[in-house]
């Protein structure tokens, strides 16, 4: 997956999972080495129900982009763009 923002271009450096009512997004090696945990704003662990919006958009040249709207720590909303191997399966898991 990939997140827009400080880590733009972080290919294959995020662990993205949906399970047991939760969404997990977190950096893995080598992105994990760049900053302390939470410093890049890419550590997400929250209930699926907290996701405000989840949709796909064309993301040329990388394929389909999944755009998530998530609550930020300061109470605002943040946008996370992910390029996933199976965007449809991810959205289905997020919605069930």
Secondary structure, DSSP 8 states (H G I E B T S, - for coil): ---SSTTTT-TT-EEEEEETTEEEEEE-TTGGGTSSTTTTS--EEEEGGG--EEEEEE-TTS-EEEEEEEE-TTSSEEEEEEE-TTHHHHHHHHH-
